[in-house]
């Protein structure tokens, strides 16, 4: 303990803006005097600064939210700042209420705690007190507003919610001791002993089983303390000051005033700057630097050497450090020539809050690393701030949900090669197109994976019955049933009708994973070719596209495929199709058939088919290898294991919402199992049915972690791996540290750094 920071044998102690004595806890008169003398705000920033200071003492003011409601309304987004008589009256009432705030009693071990709870249509409230010689003395207040779903609860459910929330908030006082619970709702006296609770009520009652208390009904006319709190919720949304009335540290709301203030000014100390100063004094590294600065002389190396790299980094910038208004600053020359900025040195306890304020709130924009770092450097500095900004932006859930994870990748290409005609057939539905004169709107597309033989049928709808009927009558009856039928997860292909057709014909039905059509890429690519060809041939009114469909198929079937080196017709029938070119200039001469025409032609046809199929297989293998090598060069990312948390690409269209303003990534989700090298079983959320997803739709989830202290040290990943945004590397000693050692040390070498 530092002697200068200790107060021993005192009857009264000032601590974090409070006065603690034998009677209890009260407000610091010096701080209250600042509130009482505060001038009327002239803009939203000044009003937010006043509310931030006043909210720090809201635990001492009954009905604080009700008094400050007109002031909170002025801080709402899009509300013009108009200082009305109602606002002025609320401003003066709040100042007077803080000046005459009560003394909260200190909890006395051994005495029974009393919890009074109540609920209204707007909020819930609770009061923690203890009975003493002079009657009941209040230890703490608690209240919060009801959310929109909670406002729809019945009276009994809201009253039970108040009990659960109040007991959870006062858990440090109540856990492990027997206490008295008083409520003005008589139903709770028997509801807590209900034999077969269900749903949310059951979960709440299960939570209460961990506490030892007695329920006592108290008439509403005597239950005014908790009743008043429940009817005065915060009018400015969810307020963290209401939820955390007890021991607390400076939060982002209190740091807001520091962000809005001029970092280079020497203005008077406010409550926010006082909190920042105390946080600096409590920080181990900054406390050492402050001590060096207060001595007035640059410390020798022997005094700096025992400390960590953070202190060494600050001491190497000795000429740029200064104490201004009780706060530690660093003088920094900005990127603009002649620009000089004074940056606050941020203690470790406030790094997370500062990062949140410069990256996340409305008006800041959730920008990337460069813009966030530039905004931070306009006001703040700490050793290793760049690494902290990179990690914070990388782990921001709001950014990732909309923009997608920065480390997303695709899995290696999986080759599904076929070696014979009708071994594997892919199907899909293309459309809708304009309704033709024949009543058709869709195209049912099918393609053989080996021969690349395409089939396309114009159909009026994409129902399961129509799809199954066309496939059986037009394709299966002509070419035979395939061994494997592959499709997406459309309802027409996953219907009971299609399942029965495949079962009766002995066809194995497979499907793609959701939102991953690449596994049926052959058909998807032909869809684009088919659409392009139809757009060239169709007329302006576009109602005759189905008349041109057979002509497009004729052209595709007689064209050489790059992957096989043959035409689909040759691989399917052993001969080429006659085309308009053949009609105009004559067909090429056919090889002469010796012997009996029938048997010899059959032998030659079989020989040609075997030769063409072998040639196609060789070409398919070579083409597949080239495609995989080219695709896999862009693959990166580690495999996922069961239990890992991931982001899932899940774009959803909701009625009435713009898709461009909707998040495309959902997380964190949990991997339940690995079905293959690229397919995983994932649970999207609690209570939801597991789904099978491709690896390309998954990305590792990186939770936010505490900002690292020493510069140059990246925080570990989820499993102790290096930081997710870039690999760990060995860092050399910064040049400014080496310069400091050489200029301020009598000991040669830099090994101690």
N, C-alpha and C positions, 0 to 999 in steps of 0.2 A: 504494500500500500504506500502511496506517495503521501508524506505528511502534509503537504500543502493542500491536498484534496480531501483530507479527513476532518470531520467534525466530531470530536469526542466530548462526552459528558455535557451534552447540550439539552436544554429543555424544549427547544424548538429548532427545526431544521428545514431549510428550503431545498426542495428537490424537484427538478424538472418542472418549474413553474407552480409548484404546490408547497404548502406549508404543512408540515407534519409535526404534531405535538401530542400530548397525552389525551386531548379531547377528540382527535381524529385528523381528518385531512380537509384542508380548505384551500382556497385559491391564494396565489401569491399577490399581496397588495400592490407590488410594483407593476405586475403584469395587468392587473385589473385597472390600475390607474391609466395605463396606455389605452385600454379599451374605452374607459370613460372619457378620455380626452381626444379620442379619435375623431377627426373631422368627417363631415358627411361625404361619402364617396361621390366622385364625379364621372366614373365610368365602370364598366364591368370588372376590369382588372382590380381596381381599388376595392370594389365590393367583395370580390372573391378573397382578397387578402384579409379583409375584416372578418368575413365569415369563417375563414380558416382559423384565425386566432380565436374567435368566439366559440367555434365548435370544439376547440380543445378543452373548453371548460363546460361543455353542455351537460356533463354528468351532474353538475351542481345546480342546474336550472330546470325546474319542473315545467313541462310544456314548452321546451325550447323550440321544437319544430313548429308548433302553432304560432309562436311569436315571430319566428324568422320566416314563415311561409311567404309573405309578400316580397321579402328580399331574395329568397330562393327562386321565385318566379322570374325575377329580372335576369338571373343567370342562365335561364333556359336558352337553348339554341334557337336563333331566329327571332328572339324577343327584343324589341328596341328598348334602350335604356332610358326610361322616363321616371324621374324621381318624384313620385306622387306624394300627397300628404299621408296616405296609408303607409308608404314605404318609410317616410320620415318618422311616423309614430312607432313603427316596428323597430326602427333603428334605435330610437331613444329608449323604448321599453327593454330592448335587449341589453343596452349598456347599463341601465339601472338594475336589471335582474342579475347581471354578473357582478355588479358592485355590492349587491346584498345577498350573495349566494350563501347557502347554509353550509354547515360543517358535517361531512360524512364521517360516520363512526368507523373506527378501526375494528376489524373482526377479532373477537376474543375467543381463543380456543376453550372448549369445554361448554360454552353456552349454545343453546339450541338455535339453529337458524330457522327463519320463517320466510317462506316464499309465497307471495301473493301474485296470482296471475289473473288476467282478464283478456277478453277479445271483443272487438267491435267490428263494424262493417268495413273499417279502413285499416286497422292494424291490431297488433297484439302488444301487451306490456307485462312486465314483471318487476317486482320490488323485492330485494333481499334485505332482510333486517334481522336484528337480534333483540331479545327482551333483556332489559337490564333493570337496575334499581330505579331509574327514572322513567321507566316505560320502554317502549320499542324505539330503537334508533336505527335509521336507515344506513345500510352499508353501501348499496349500489342500486342504480336504476337501470332498466333495460326496456327498449321498445324498438319496434320496426314496423314498416308498412307491409301490408299484404300484397302479394303478387296478384296478377289478374286471375290465374286459376284458383288461388286460395280464396279470393273474394266470393267464389261460387260455392264454397263449403257451407254445409249446414251449421247451425249454431253450435251444436255439440262438437262437431269436428273442429271448428275454429277454436273453441275453448280448449280442446285437447291439444291442438297445435300450440297454443300459448303455453300450456304446461310443459310440453316437450321442448320448445324453444327456450323457455326460461330456465329450465333445469340444465339443459345443455350449456347455456351461456354461463351459468354460475357453477359449473362442474368443479372448478378448482376448490370451491368452498364446500360443496355438498357431497362429493364422492367420498365414501367411507364413513360418513357420519349419518346419524338419524336426524331428520328435519321435519318440520311441519309445513304441509302444502295447503294453502287456503284458496278457495275458489268460490265465486258466487253462483256457479252452475251446479245445481244439485245432482244432475245426471252423472257427473264425473265420479261421484262417490260410489256408484255401482258399476260404472263402465270400466273402471280399472280392474274389477274382479270378473269381467265378462268371460264366460267359459270357452266360447268358440269364436274368437275374433277372426276377421278375414281382411286380406289386402293391406292397405295402408294402416288401418287401425291396429292390425296385428303387429306390424313392424314397429309402430310407435310404442305399443304396450311392451313389446319385447325389449326395446331400448330402456324403458323405465324400470324393468326388472332388475337392472344393475344398481338401483338406488334404494335406500332404506328410508321410507317416509310414511307419514300418516296424513290422510286426506281429511280435511275439515271444511264443511260448508259454511260460508259466510254470507249473510244477506247483502244485497247490492248497496243498501244505504250505508253499510259499514265498510264497503270494499272500494272506497273512493281512491285510494292511492294507486293501485294497479289499473283501475278503470280509467283514470285520467290519462295514464300513459298510453293505453290502447287506443284512445280516441285522438291522439295527437301524433300521428306518424309523420316521418319526414316527407315533405312535399316535393323534394328534389330528387326523387328516385331512390335507388338503393344506396344508403349512406353508410360507409364503413365506420364512421364515428359512433353511430348508434349501436353497432354490433360489438365494437371493441371499446367498452367504456373503461375497462380496467387498464392494467399495465400495458403500455404500448410504446412503440418507437415512432420516429418521424416517418410519415407515409408520403406517398406521391402527392396526395392532396396538399400537404403542408409544403412540399418542395415546389409546388406550383408557383408560390409567391417568389421564390428564389429565381425560378425561370423567367418570371415576368419582370423582375427587377433588373436594374443596370448593374452588371457584374463589376463594373469599374468604378462605381460611385462609392463615396464615403458617407452615405446617409446614415441616419440614426438607426439603432438596432430595433428590429421588430421581433415579434414572437417567433416568426419563421427563421429569421437569421440567427436568433438565439438557439433554436433547435439545431440548426446546421452547425453552429459553433460548438455546441455541446457534443454533437456527433463527431466532429473533428477532434475534440479533446479526448473523447473516449476511444478513438481509433489508435491502436498501438503505434503504427508507423508515423501517422501525422502528429501524434503527441511528441514523438522524438524530434521530428523536424521543427515543430513549433518551439520546443525547448532550445534547439540550436539557434533559431532565429531570434528568440528573446534574449539570448546571451550577447547578441550584437557582433559576434565574430565568427568567421568561417571555421567550422570545427576541423581539427587535425584528423588525419587518416586513422590514427589510433583510436579516436572516438567513434568513427563511422564504421570501422571494420567489423566490430561484433554484430552489427545489425544486418538485416536481410537486404536483398537486391532492391526492394522498393525504396528503403531509406537511402541507399547508395544512389539510386537513380535521381531522387529529389535533390540530394546534396550535390550531385554533379551539375545541377542547374541553379546553384546557389545565388548567382547574381540576378536570376529571374524571379526569385521567391520573395514574397512580402506579406506582412500581416496588415490588413486594411479593415478597419471597423471590427476587429476581433476575429476576422476570418482569414484563412490562408489562401493566397492567390498566387498564380504564376503568370508572369508577363510573357506574352507570346506574340510574335510577329506573324500576322495572318498571311494568306496567300496573295492578297492585294498589296502592292508596294506601298509602304508607308502606313499600313494598317497595324495597329497595336491593340491587342485584346488582353483583358485580365480574366484569367480562367480560375474558377473556384476549384480547389483541390477537394475531390469527393472522397469521403471516408468509405470504408468497405461496406458499412451498414446501409448506405444510401445508393450504392451503385445500381441495384435493381430498380429502385424507384426512378432514378434519373434516366436510365435507359428506357424505361416504360414511357416517361414523359416526352422524351425526344424522338420516340419512334411510333408510339401507339395511338395517342389520343386524336380526336377529331381536330382537323386543322393542321396536323403534322403529316399524316398521309401514308404511314406504313411504307416508306420508301426503302430502297436497298441500302447496302453497306455504305457506299460513298456519300450519299446525301445525309444519312443518319449520322455518320461520323463528322461530317462538316457542321451539321446543326449542333452536335454535342460540343465540338471544339469552340463554338462561338461563346460558350458559357462555362464549360467544365473541363476538367482534366484529371486523369489519374494514370499511374503507371500501368501499361498494358491495355489501354482503353480500346485500341483497334481490335485486338483479339476478342475482347468482351463484346464489342459491337457486332463483329462477325458472327460470334456464337449466338448472340441474342436475336439477330435478324434471321439466322438460319433456323432457330428453334421457335420462332414466332408462329403460333397456331393460326392466327388470323391471316397472316401472309401466305402460309403454306396451303390453307384451305382454298384460297382463291387463286394464287399464282402457281401452286404446285410445289412439291419438294425440289430443292436445288440438286439433290443427289439421286434423282430418279434415273432409272436405266431400263434397258430391255434385256431379256434373257437370250441366251444363244439360240440360234435357229434350229428348230426340230424338223427334220426331213421325213415326210410321209410319202415314200415312193411306191408307186404301183408297177407291177411287172406284166400285166396281161389286161386285155380289154374287159371292161365291165367288172373289174375287180373292186374298184372304188369309184363311186359316182357322187359328185357334189351337186346340191340343189339349192336354189334360192328363188325369191320372188322379187321382181323388179317393178317399180311403179310407186304410186299411181300415175298413169298418163291420162291425157284427155280421152274421154269416152268416144270410141269410134262409132261409125255407122252400124257396125255389127254388135255393138254393146260391150266391147272389151275395154278394160282399164289397166290390166296388169299383164306381166310376162312371167311365166313360170320357166325358169332357166335350169338346165341340167347339163353337166359336162363330165365326160369320162376322164379320169386322171391320167390314164396311160396313153390313149390315142388322141386325147384332146378333142374328141368328137363332141360338138355342141348340139344341144336340143333346146328349143325355145317355143313355148306355146302361149298364144294370146288367150287370156281367160277373163271373164267378167268380174271375178272376185278372187280373193285369196283364202277362201274358206278351206277347212280341212277336207271336206268332201270333194270339192273341185280339184284340189291339189292331188289327192290320192287317185281320183278317177283318171286324170290326164296322165299321170306317171304310169299307171298300169296299162291303160288302153293305148297310149301313144308310144311309150318307150319300152316298158318291160315286155309287152307282147311282141315287139319288133326285134329287140336286141337281147331279150332274156333279162331275168332279174339279177341285179348286181349282188356281189358278196357283201358290200358295205355301202350304206347310204349315209352321207354326211351332210349336215345342214346346220343352220344357226338355231337359236332357241325360240324361233317363232312359234306361236300357238298352233298354227296349222301343221307344222312338222312334229310338234310334241303332243299332238292330240291322241285320243284313244283310237280314232279311225286309222291314223297312220301306224300306230303301234300294232293293231290287228293285222293290217296289210303286211307289214314286215315280218310278223310272226308266222303268218300262213305261207309266205314265200321264202322263208328262211333267210331273210336279209338282216344283217346286223346293223342296227341304227346307232349312229354316234352324232355328237353335236359339239359346237364350239363353246368356249367359256363365254360368260356375258361380256358384252362390249369389246370383244376381241375377234373381229372377223378375219384376221390374218390367217387363222387356222383353216379357213376355207378361201384362201387367197386366189386360187385358180378361177373359181366362179365369180368372185368379186371383181377380178381384173377383166374377165370376159363381159361382165355387166357394163363396164365403162366402154369397152370396144363396141358392144351392141348399141349402147345409147348414142355413141358418136356416129355410127353408120346410119342409124335411123334418123338422126337429126339432119343428115345430108340428103336423104331420099324423101322425107316426108314433105307434104305441102305446107303452105302457110297456116291453114286452119288446123293442122295437126290431128285431123280426125281419120287419117288413112294410114297411120303408122303400122297397123296390123297387116295391111296388104303387102308391105315391103319386108315383113319379117322373114318369109321363106327365102327371098333373094339374098338377104344379108347372111343367112345361115349357109346358103349355097356357096357364097364367096369364102366364108370362113372355113368350111369343110374342105375346100380345094386349095387352100393356101398352106404353104410350108410353115410348120411351127419351128421356132428357133430352138426350143428345148429338145425336140425329138429329131429334127432334121428331115422329117417326112410330113406329108399331108395327113390330116385325120382320116381321110377316105382310104388312103393306101393302107394305113394300119388297121382300119376297121374291116375293109372289104378285100384288100389285096390288089386293088386297081385304083386308078385315078378317075375322078369324075369328069365327064365331058362338060366343058365350059363354053361360053359364047365365043371365045377365041378359037376353040376347036371347030365350032360350027362354021366360022368364017374362013379359016385357013386349013381345015382338015385335021384329023386326029393323028398323032404320031404313030408310026407303024408298030404293030404288036408282034412279039416273037412268034415264030412259026411253031405249031404244035404237031409233033410227029406221032405215028401210031394211031391208036384209037383216040378220037377227039375227047370223049368223056373222061376216061381214066387218066390220060396224059395231061389234060387240062387241070384235072384235080391235083395231080402230083406237082405240076408247075405252080399252081395257085398256092398249094400248101408250102412249097419251097420259097416262093416269094414272100408269103406271110411270115414264115420263120426267119428269113433273112431280114425283112423289114423290122420285125419285132426285136431281133437281136441288135440291129443297128440303132433302133430307138432307145433300147435299154442303155446301151453304151453312151449315147448322147445325153439321156436323162441323168445318168450318174455323173457325167462330167459337168453338165450344166448345174446340177444340184450342188456339187462340190464348189464350183465357182461362186454360186450364190451364197452358200454358207460362209465361205472364207470372207467374202466382201461384207456380209452382214455382221459376222462375229467380230470384225475389227472395231466396231463401235460399241461392243458389249462391255459393260463395267458394272461394278457393284458386287457385293458379297451375297452368297445364298442365305436364305432365311430359314429359321428353325422354329419348331413349335414353341409357343410361348412368347415369341417376339411380338412387339407392338409395331404396327405399320400404319401408313396412310393408304387409303384406297381411292383410286380414281373412280368417281361415281357421279357423273353429271346427271342432274335430274331436271326435268321440266315440270314446273308447277303452274297450274292455271292461275292466271292473273299476275305472274311474276316474269320478269325479263330474264332469259337464260344468261345474258351477258353480265348480269348483276348477281348471279347465283354462284355459290361456292361449288367447285368441281371436285374437291378432295374432301374425304371424310376421315376423321381419326380422333383418337387412336383406336384402331381395331386390333384384334388378337388372332394370331395364326394358331389354328388347332391341329393341323397336320399337313404333311407334304405328300401329295398323291403321285407326283412325278417330278422330273427335274424342273419343270416350269409351271406346274399346277399345284395350287395350295387350297386348303379348306380354311376359311376365314369366318370369324364371328364379327359382324359389323357393329354390334352393340349388345348391352345386357338384355337378355330375354329374347333376342332375335335369332332366327333360324340360321345355321351356318350356310355359307354359299361357297361355291367352287370358283376360284378366280385364277387368271393367268398372272405370271410374275410381272409382266409389263404394266399391270395396273396397280402394283404395290410399290411402296417406297418406305424405307426405314423411318420410324417415328423417333424424333429426338426431343425429349422433354427439356424444359428450361432447367438449367443448373445454376448454382450460385456463381457469381462472377469471381474469377481467380484473382488472387492477391498479387503475387510477385509478377513482374513483367517477364514476358517470354515463356510463361508456363501455360499451356493450353489445358483446359479441364478435360478429364477422361471422358470417354464415351460411355454408353450404357453398360458395357461389359469390361470396362477398363481399357478400351482401345483408345487410340488417339482421337482428337477432336474431329467430329464428323465433317466439318466444312473443308478441311485439308489435312493431309497426313502430317504426323509429328516429324519434325526434323531437328537436327542438332543446331542450336543457335550459337553463334560466336558472341563473345563479349562485346556489347555496344561500344562504339568508339568514344562516346562521351564518358563512359565509366572508366575506360583505360586512360583517358586524358586526366580524369580526376585523380586516379591513383598515382600517376606520375607527377602531378603538380602538388598534391597535398600529402604525400606520404614520404617518410624517410626510409621506408622498407622497400627494397627493390622487388620487382615482380608483381604479378597480378593473380597469384594462385588463390588468394583468399576471396576473390570476387565470385 
